[in-house]
């Protein structure tokens, strides 16, 4: 039987695979319909699946590559799970030089009526 922590790690892997393959609809499918993304630095909140797909599409369009999520801790209840960890990515500049960047991340997941865990809040810095 899969634990919730294993499920969250799988969701991270799915997110990274979707981002790195430029599949914004697969990214959006990992979020609840009314989920909210709070981008850094102090970006405008992004609410709803389609808006989230569009937002991550704009990052991909801007050239962000090699996205990676790493869970450090998780707190789990019957219906909510919060993960904290790190994210990383890269961007190739106009000069052809790859710049690595990253930071901290927190994602709150909620167990849906069908048993699926979906992100409801995602914030990073």
MMTF fields as JSON, N, C-alpha, C and O atoms, coordinates in Angstrom:
{
  "mmtfVersion": "1.0.0",
  "mmtfProducer": "UNKNOWN",
  "numBonds": 499,
  "numAtoms": 500,
  "numGroups": 125,
  "numChains": 1,
  "numModels": 1,
  "chainsPerModel": [1],
  "groupsPerChain": [125],
  "chainIdList": ["A"],
  "bondAtomList": [4, 2, 8, 6, 12, 10, 16, 14, 20, 18, 24, 22, 28, 26, 32, 30, 36, 34, 40, 38, 44, 42, 48, 46, 52, 50, 56, 54, 60, 58, 64, 62, 68, 66, 72, 70, 76, 74, 80, 78, 84, 82, 88, 86, 92, 90, 96, 94, 100, 98, 104, 102, 108, 106, 112, 110, 116, 114, 120, 118, 124, 122, 128, 126, 132, 130, 136, 134, 140, 138, 144, 142, 148, 146, 152, 150, 156, 154, 160, 158, 164, 162, 168, 166, 172, 170, 176, 174, 180, 178, 184, 182, 188, 186, 192, 190, 196, 194, 200, 198, 204, 202, 208, 206, 212, 210, 216, 214, 220, 218, 224, 222, 228, 226, 232, 230, 236, 234, 240, 238, 244, 242, 248, 246, 252, 250, 256, 254, 260, 258, 264, 262, 268, 266, 272, 270, 276, 274, 280, 278, 284, 282, 288, 286, 292, 290, 296, 294, 300, 298, 304, 302, 308, 306, 312, 310, 316, 314, 320, 318, 324, 322, 328, 326, 332, 330, 336, 334, 340, 338, 344, 342, 348, 346, 352, 350, 356, 354, 360, 358, 364, 362, 368, 366, 372, 370, 376, 374, 380, 378, 384, 382, 388, 386, 392, 390, 396, 394, 400, 398, 404, 402, 408, 406, 412, 410, 416, 414, 420, 418, 424, 422, 428, 426, 432, 430, 436, 434, 440, 438, 444, 442, 448, 446, 452, 450, 456, 454, 460, 458, 464, 462, 468, 466, 472, 470, 476, 474, 480, 478, 484, 482, 488, 486, 492, 490, 496, 494],
  "bondOrderList": [1, 1, 1, 1, 1, 1, 1, 1, 1, 1, 1, 1, 1, 1, 1, 1, 1, 1, 1, 1, 1, 1, 1, 1, 1, 1, 1, 1, 1, 1, 1, 1, 1, 1, 1, 1, 1, 1, 1, 1, 1, 1, 1, 1, 1, 1, 1, 1, 1, 1, 1, 1, 1, 1, 1, 1, 1, 1, 1, 1, 1, 1, 1, 1, 1, 1, 1, 1, 1, 1, 1, 1, 1, 1, 1, 1, 1, 1, 1, 1, 1, 1, 1, 1, 1, 1, 1, 1, 1, 1, 1, 1, 1, 1, 1, 1, 1, 1, 1, 1, 1, 1, 1, 1, 1, 1, 1, 1, 1, 1, 1, 1, 1, 1, 1, 1, 1, 1, 1, 1, 1, 1, 1, 1],
  "groupList": [{"groupName": "UNK", "atomNameList": ["N", "CA", "C", "O"], "elementList": ["N", "C", "C", "O"], "formalChargeList": [0, 0, 0, 0], "bondAtomList": [1, 0, 2, 1, 3, 2], "bondOrderList": [1, 1, 2], "singleLetterCode": "X", "chemCompType": "L-PEPTIDE LINKING"}],
  "groupTypeList": [0, 0, 0, 0, 0, 0, 0, 0, 0, 0, 0, 0, 0, 0, 0, 0, 0, 0, 0, 0, 0, 0, 0, 0, 0, 0, 0, 0, 0, 0, 0, 0, 0, 0, 0, 0, 0, 0, 0, 0, 0, 0, 0, 0, 0, 0, 0, 0, 0, 0, 0, 0, 0, 0, 0, 0, 0, 0, 0, 0, 0, 0, 0, 0, 0, 0, 0, 0, 0, 0, 0, 0, 0, 0, 0, 0, 0, 0, 0, 0, 0, 0, 0, 0, 0, 0, 0, 0, 0, 0, 0, 0, 0, 0, 0, 0, 0, 0, 0, 0, 0, 0, 0, 0, 0, 0, 0, 0, 0, 0, 0, 0, 0, 0, 0, 0, 0, 0, 0, 0, 0, 0, 0, 0, 0],
  "groupIdList": [1, 2, 3, 4, 5, 6, 7, 8, 9, 10, 11, 12, 13, 14, 15, 16, 17, 18, 19, 20, 21, 22, 23, 24, 25, 26, 27, 28, 29, 30, 31, 32, 33, 34, 35, 36, 37, 38, 39, 40, 41, 42, 43, 44, 45, 46, 47, 48, 49, 50, 51, 52, 53, 54, 55, 56, 57, 58, 59, 60, 61, 62, 63, 64, 65, 66, 67, 68, 69, 70, 71, 72, 73, 74, 75, 76, 77, 78, 79, 80, 81, 82, 83, 84, 85, 86, 87, 88, 89, 90, 91, 92, 93, 94, 95, 96, 97, 98, 99, 100, 101, 102, 103, 104, 105, 106, 107, 108, 109, 110, 111, 112, 113, 114, 115, 116, 117, 118, 119, 120, 121, 122, 123, 124, 125],
  "secStructList": [7, 7, 7, 2, 2, 2, 2, 2, 2, 2, 2, 2, 2, 2, 2, 2, 2, 2, 2, 2, 6, 6, 7, 2, 2, 2, 2, 2, 6, 6, 3, 3, 3, 3, 3, 3, 3, 3, 7, 6, 6, 6, 7, 7, 7, 3, 3, 1, 2, 2, 2, 2, 2, 2, 2, 2, 2, 2, 2, 2, 2, 6, 6, 3, 3, 3, 3, 3, 3, 3, 3, 3, 3, 3, 3, 3, 7, 1, 1, 3, 3, 3, 3, 3, 3, 3, 3, 3, 3, 3, 3, 3, 7, 6, 6, 1, 7, 3, 3, 3, 3, 3, 3, 3, 3, 3, 3, 3, 3, 3, 3, 7, 6, 6, 1, 7, 3, 3, 3, 3, 3, 3, 3, 3, 7],
  "xCoordList": [0.841, 0.0, 0.882, 1.837, 0.563, 1.337, 0.995, -0.178, 2.021, 1.785, 1.528, 1.837, 0.965, 0.708, 2.023, 2.087, 3.068, 4.365, 4.872, 5.38, 4.747, 5.144, 4.3, 4.808, 3.016, 2.129, 2.59, 2.619, 2.952, 3.423, 4.708, 4.879, 5.606, 6.852, 6.537, 7.169, 5.56, 5.138, 4.546, 4.816, 3.739, 3.162, 4.269, 4.174, 5.308, 6.442, 7.108, 7.427, 7.31, 7.916, 7.041, 7.55, 5.731, 4.806, 4.849, 4.819, 4.917, 5.003, 6.26, 6.197, 7.411, 8.674, 8.636, 9.066, 8.125, 8.046, 7.15, 7.489, 6.008, 5.087, 5.733, 5.658, 6.361, 7.006, 8.111, 8.181, 8.967, 10.125, 9.762, 10.56, 8.555, 8.082, 7.131, 6.543, 6.987, 6.189, 4.705, 4.014, 4.214, 2.821, 2.037, 1.881, 1.551, 0.889, -0.442, -0.843, -1.122, -2.386, -2.125, -2.92, -1.023, -0.66, -0.265, -0.548, 0.386, 0.691, -0.614, -0.792, -1.524, -2.785, -3.603, -4.309, -3.516, -4.284, -3.839, -4.545, -2.682, -2.184, -2.74, -2.447, -3.537, -4.107, -5.619, -6.27, -6.171, -7.621, -8.164, -7.441, -9.422, -10.047, -9.882, -9.674, -9.972, -9.884, -8.535, -8.437, -7.511, -6.181, -5.637, -6.068, -4.682, -4.027, -2.514, -1.986, -1.831, -0.375, 0.067, -0.454, 1.031, 1.552, 3.021, 3.898, 3.291, 4.662, 5.569, 5.113, 6.852, 7.869, 8.375, 8.23, 8.938, 8.926, 7.693, 7.552, 6.847, 5.633, 4.787, 4.204, 4.733, 3.918, 2.434, 2.048, 1.626, 0.184, -0.316, 0.161, -1.264, -1.836, -2.463, -3.049, -2.319, -2.873, -3.885, -3.523, -5.157, -6.197, -6.932, -7.348, -7.081, -7.828, -6.925, -5.829, -7.409, -6.583, -6.096, -4.912, -6.994, -6.557, -5.566, -4.594, -5.806, -4.868, -3.511, -2.472, -3.519, -2.272, -1.547, -0.33, -2.282, -1.673, -1.051, 0.067, -1.779, -1.269, -0.03, 0.928, -0.05, 1.087, 2.345, 3.392, 2.235, 3.414, 3.822, 5.004, 2.851, 3.169, 4.025, 4.921, 3.746, 4.552, 5.987, 6.926, 6.155, 7.515, 8.263, 9.437, 7.563, 8.167, 8.513, 9.594, 7.588, 7.806, 9.011, 9.742, 9.214, 10.347, 11.671, 12.739, 11.602, 12.821, 13.254, 14.361, 12.404, 12.776, 12.824, 11.904, 13.896, 14.12, 14.589, 14.875, 14.658, 15.241, 14.609, 15.309, 13.275, 12.586, 12.719, 12.599, 12.968, 13.092, 12.567, 12.975, 11.661, 11.145, 11.77, 11.889, 12.167, 12.718, 12.0, 12.066, 11.317, 10.625, 11.631, 12.472, 11.531, 12.349, 11.518, 11.983, 10.28, 9.401, 7.967, 7.602, 7.169, 5.733, 4.981, 5.401, 3.876, 2.962, 1.643, 1.109, 1.117, -0.047, -1.15, -0.902, -2.372, -3.559, -4.432, -3.999, -5.638, -6.52, -6.838, -6.953, -6.982, -7.425, -6.503, -6.719, -5.479, -4.538, -3.112, -2.803, -2.251, -0.826, -0.064, -0.393, 0.945, 1.784, 3.204, 3.753, 3.786, 5.182, 6.001, 5.567, 7.178, 8.15, 9.401, 9.685, 10.127, 11.332, 11.994, 11.972, 12.581, 13.311, 12.852, 12.363, 13.021, 12.787, 14.049, 14.826, 14.231, 15.372, 14.956, 14.02, 15.649, 15.413, 16.623, 17.611, 16.528, 17.614, 17.015, 15.866, 17.819, 17.438, 18.698, 19.741, 18.611, 19.739, 19.584, 18.604, 20.546, 20.496, 20.765, 21.142, 20.565, 20.808, 22.251, 22.554, 23.146, 24.57, 24.892, 26.041, 23.846, 24.04, 24.5, 24.717, 24.653, 25.118, 23.912, 22.932, 24.017, 22.942, 23.092, 24.159, 21.99, 21.969, 21.081, 19.931, 21.608, 20.85, 20.225, 20.822, 19.031, 18.395, 17.462, 17.193, 16.971, 16.069, 15.752, 16.127, 15.059, 14.673, 13.857, 13.94, 13.066, 12.193, 10.815, 10.395, 10.114, 8.768, 7.889, 8.35, 6.619, 5.62, 4.384, 3.901, 3.893, 2.685, 1.737, 2.128, 0.486, -0.555, -1.441, -1.938, -1.63, -2.468, -3.72, -3.692, -4.807, -6.052, -6.529, -6.522, -6.943, -7.481, -8.882, -9.736, -9.105, -10.383, -11.362, -10.966, -12.623, -13.659, -13.343, -13.722, -12.638, -12.293, -10.999, -10.545, -10.401, -9.172, -7.902, -6.816, -8.014, -6.849, -6.355, -7.157, -5.048, -4.458, -4.127, -3.429, -4.634, -4.365, -3.844, -4.216, -2.988, -2.462, -3.573, -4.339, -3.647, -4.615, -3.916, -4.493, -2.682, -1.873, -0.426, 0.076, 0.233, 1.633, 2.334, 1.936, 3.371, 4.112, 5.598, 6.014, 6.397, 7.851, 8.557, 7.983, 9.821, 10.671, 12.061, 12.952],
  "yCoordList": [-1.187, 0.0, 1.245, 1.337, 2.184, 3.4, 4.375, 4.605, 4.947, 5.954, 7.3, 7.494, 8.218, 9.556, 10.224, 10.89, 10.057, 10.654, 10.109, 10.878, 8.817, 8.251, 8.834, 9.108, 9.022, 9.629, 11.039, 11.418, 11.824, 13.193, 13.195, 14.028, 12.278, 12.177, 11.842, 12.369, 10.966, 10.624, 11.844, 12.075, 12.628, 13.846, 14.835, 15.499, 14.94, 15.8, 15.335, 16.141, 14.033, 13.464, 13.739, 14.073, 13.6, 13.874, 15.347, 15.68, 16.236, 17.667, 17.964, 18.618, 17.475, 17.73, 17.189, 17.866, 15.981, 15.385, 16.219, 16.454, 16.668, 17.48, 18.82, 19.264, 19.46, 20.749, 20.589, 21.349, 19.604, 19.437, 18.938, 19.057, 18.374, 17.989, 19.037, 18.839, 20.159, 21.309, 20.984, 21.527, 20.103, 19.666, 20.404, 19.903, 21.592, 22.428, 21.842, 22.083, 21.09, 20.48, 19.372, 19.18, 18.641, 17.625, 18.287, 17.751, 19.45, 20.199, 20.575, 20.312, 21.189, 21.674, 20.546, 20.767, 19.353, 18.212, 17.798, 17.048, 18.276, 17.958, 18.904, 18.75, 19.876, 20.892, 20.737, 20.34, 21.054, 21.104, 22.234, 23.175, 22.135, 23.121, 24.553, 25.473, 24.746, 26.104, 26.369, 27.248, 25.631, 25.791, 27.186, 27.889, 27.568, 28.867, 28.674, 27.934, 29.348, 29.358, 30.774, 31.754, 30.862, 32.154, 32.232, 31.804, 32.778, 32.772, 33.791, 34.809, 33.487, 34.418, 35.228, 34.773, 36.356, 37.111, 38.01, 38.927, 37.754, 38.546, 38.716, 39.774, 37.651, 37.698, 37.678, 37.39, 37.976, 37.968, 36.539, 35.633, 36.323, 34.985, 34.492, 35.259, 33.2, 32.549, 31.533, 30.619, 31.678, 30.817, 30.066, 30.647, 28.759, 27.915, 27.142, 27.584, 25.976, 25.071, 25.697, 25.604, 26.337, 26.876, 28.02, 28.125, 28.873, 29.96, 29.405, 29.959, 28.319, 27.677, 27.094, 27.232, 26.448, 25.93, 27.071, 26.948, 28.178, 29.332, 29.922, 30.291, 30.011, 30.567, 29.73, 30.262, 28.414, 27.573, 27.555, 27.421, 27.689, 27.805, 29.03, 28.987, 30.133, 31.343, 31.153, 31.698, 30.379, 30.087, 29.22, 29.447, 28.233, 27.352, 28.157, 28.002, 29.018, 29.88, 30.795, 31.099, 31.232, 32.109, 31.351, 31.961, 30.01, 29.219, 28.486, 27.95, 28.448, 27.707, 26.213, 25.677, 25.56, 24.141, 23.43, 24.065, 22.128, 21.289, 21.508, 21.578, 21.615, 21.803, 20.557, 19.438, 20.748, 19.622, 20.022, 21.038, 19.211, 19.376, 18.314, 17.152, 18.72, 17.79, 18.001, 19.086, 16.974, 17.064, 16.896, 15.998, 17.765, 17.653, 17.133, 16.297, 17.632, 17.223, 17.176, 17.85, 16.383, 16.341, 16.184, 15.45, 16.88, 16.746, 16.278, 16.912, 15.176, 14.543, 14.35, 13.891, 14.709, 14.364, 13.493, 13.083, 13.212, 12.368, 12.985, 12.269, 14.311, 14.941, 16.039, 16.552, 16.406, 17.437, 16.949, 16.192, 17.389, 17.094, 18.335, 18.958, 18.681, 19.829, 19.332, 18.643, 19.684, 19.335, 20.606, 21.608, 20.554, 21.627, 21.009, 19.828, 21.812, 21.304, 22.366, 23.555, 21.905, 22.784, 22.581, 21.515, 23.615, 23.529, 24.042, 24.804, 23.617, 24.067, 24.144, 23.47, 24.956, 25.087, 25.743, 26.047, 25.952, 26.597, 27.413, 27.225, 28.306, 29.161, 29.411, 29.753, 29.246, 29.537, 30.96, 31.289, 31.796, 33.204, 33.395, 32.462, 34.614, 34.943, 34.682, 34.458, 34.713, 34.455, 32.958, 32.566, 32.117, 30.674, 30.072, 28.864, 30.899, 30.426, 29.983, 30.712, 28.77, 28.246, 28.777, 28.687, 29.339, 29.826, 28.911, 28.663, 28.409, 27.567, 28.467, 29.466, 28.119, 28.866, 27.941, 26.826, 28.394, 27.568, 28.24, 29.389, 27.514, 28.073, 27.084, 25.871, 27.637, 26.849, 26.73, 27.586, 25.657, 25.441, 24.851, 24.088, 25.219, 24.586, 24.332, 25.218, 23.108, 22.726, 22.079, 21.195, 22.529, 21.917, 21.104, 21.609, 19.842, 18.931, 18.61, 18.573, 18.383, 17.972, 16.677, 16.532, 15.74, 14.485, 14.747, 15.292, 14.355, 14.576, 13.451, 12.421, 13.654, 12.658, 11.303, 10.261, 11.32, 10.066, 9.444, 8.421, 10.067, 9.539, 10.112, 9.874, 10.864, 11.455, 12.665, 13.425, 12.828, 13.996, 15.03, 14.732, 16.257, 17.356, 18.553, 18.776, 19.316, 20.536, 21.58, 21.768, 22.255, 23.339, 24.679, 25.725, 24.658, 25.875, 25.511, 24.482, 26.375, 26.148, 27.503, 28.454, 27.574, 28.824, 28.517, 27.466, 29.428, 29.236, 30.581, 31.635, 30.505, 31.697, 31.298, 32.145],
  "zCoordList": [0.0, 0.0, 0.0, 0.772, -0.855, -0.986, 0.129, 0.423, 0.747, 1.767, 1.105, -0.07, 1.863, 1.322, 0.927, -0.107, 1.728, 1.402, 0.063, -0.754, -0.175, -1.466, -2.593, -3.68, -2.331, -3.325, -3.657, -4.828, -2.646, -2.887, -3.697, -4.587, -3.399, -4.186, -5.64, -6.555, -5.848, -7.211, -7.91, -9.088, -7.191, -7.767, -8.145, -9.177, -7.325, -7.672, -8.966, -9.84, -9.072, -10.275, -11.493, -12.563, -11.332, -12.433, -12.822, -14.007, -11.82, -12.108, -12.916, -13.956, -12.429, -13.127, -14.558, -15.492, -14.724, -16.068, -16.976, -18.136, -16.455, -17.262, -17.611, -18.757, -16.637, -16.897, -17.932, -18.898, -17.727, -18.599, -19.988, -20.917, -20.139, -21.473, -22.049, -23.113, -21.33, -21.775, -21.888, -22.749, -21.025, -21.053, -19.962, -18.849, -20.296, -19.301, -18.828, -17.69, -19.663, -19.22, -18.208, -17.288, -18.362, -17.371, -16.053, -14.982, -16.126, -14.907, -14.22, -13.031, -14.964, -14.392, -13.767, -12.783, -14.323, -13.806, -12.409, -11.736, -11.964, -10.629, -9.564, -8.378, -9.986, -9.1, -9.012, -9.978, -7.841, -7.684, -8.561, -8.891, -8.927, -9.818, -9.302, -10.094, -8.004, -7.441, -6.769, -5.913, -7.142, -6.541, -6.793, -7.707, -5.959, -6.104, -6.076, -5.247, -6.99, -7.062, -6.707, -7.239, -5.801, -5.35, -5.757, -5.006, -6.947, -7.463, -6.771, -6.249, -6.785, -6.289, -7.469, -8.603, -7.277, -6.027, -5.976, -6.784, -5.069, -4.832, -6.092, -6.331, -6.891, -8.099, -7.766, -6.633, -8.733, -8.557, -8.378, -9.06, -7.474, -7.314, -8.624, -9.388, -8.848, -10.039, -9.534, -8.793, -9.925, -9.373, -10.475, -11.477, -10.264, -11.184, -12.128, -12.474, -12.536, -13.369, -14.662, -14.984, -15.413, -16.7, -16.516, -17.264, -15.532, -15.258, -14.83, -15.188, -14.072, -13.653, -14.865, -14.983, -15.762, -16.993, -17.795, -18.295, -17.915, -18.665, -18.001, -18.68, -16.669, -15.94, -16.173, -16.543, -15.953, -16.154, -17.627, -17.941, -18.527, -19.945, -20.228, -21.07, -19.516, -19.716, -19.218, -19.8, -18.142, -17.671, -18.681, -18.972, -19.201, -20.212, -21.457, -22.025, -21.88, -23.057, -22.841, -23.784, -21.595, -21.281, -21.289, -21.233, -21.359, -21.476, -20.222, -20.178, -19.194, -17.984, -18.32, -18.936, -17.912, -18.199, -16.924, -15.91, -17.001, -15.956, -14.581, -13.571, -14.554, -13.276, -12.417, -12.916, -11.109, -10.184, -8.807, -8.245, -8.276, -6.92, -6.025, -6.415, -4.824, -3.843, -2.523, -1.945, -2.044, -0.77, 0.371, 0.346, 1.36, 2.573, 3.74, 4.515, 3.865, 4.957, 4.466, 3.502, 5.132, 4.853, 6.166, 7.062, 6.257, 7.382, 6.79, 5.88, 7.301, 6.689, 7.724, 8.839, 7.335, 8.114, 7.215, 6.138, 7.643, 6.829, 5.472, 4.477, 5.426, 4.182, 3.658, 2.559, 4.429, 3.995, 4.161, 5.081, 3.263, 3.36, 2.921, 1.912, 3.686, 3.351, 3.164, 4.023, 2.042, 1.824, 1.746, 1.178, 2.315, 2.147, 1.553, 1.752, 0.835, 0.202, -0.644, -0.327, -1.726, -2.623, -4.058, -4.43, -4.84, -6.274, -6.963, -6.387, -8.181, -8.97, -10.425, -10.856, -11.158, -12.583, -13.22, -12.552, -14.503, -15.236, -16.372, -16.77, -16.866, -17.98, -18.798, -18.241, -20.098, -20.966, -21.468, -22.137, -21.147, -21.536, -23.019, -23.727, -23.466, -24.875, -25.27, -26.442, -24.274, -24.524, -24.564, -24.764, -24.37, -24.403, -23.094, -23.01, -22.068, -20.769, -19.935, -19.786, -19.399, -18.559, -17.149, -16.541, -16.636, -15.265, -14.438, -14.801, -13.329, -12.409, -11.352, -10.95, -10.906, -9.832, -9.079, -9.525, -7.949, -7.156, -5.846, -5.612, -4.992, -3.709, -2.909, -3.1, -2.009, -1.142, -1.765, -2.544, -1.413, -1.935, -0.844, 0.004, -0.883, -0.021, -0.884, -1.59, -0.805, -1.524, -0.525, 0.238, -0.537, 0.28, -0.65, -1.656, -0.3, -1.073, -0.267, 0.963, -0.975, -0.325, -0.972, -2.194, -0.122, -0.627, -1.164, -0.464, -2.408, -3.072, -2.724, -2.179, -3.039, -2.745, -3.373, -2.837, -4.526, -5.207, -4.676, -5.189, -3.641, -3.042, -3.627, -3.098, -4.708, -5.363, -4.551, -4.008, -4.477, -3.835, -4.899, -5.868, -4.715, -5.652, -4.885, -3.733, -5.526, -4.917, -4.831, -5.775, -3.681, -3.516, -3.328, -3.623, -2.841, -2.69, -2.983, -2.533, -3.748, -4.14, -4.078, -4.75, -3.268, -3.118, -3.097, -2.608, -3.624, -3.608, -3.521, -3.797, -3.127, -3.125, -3.555, -3.627]
}
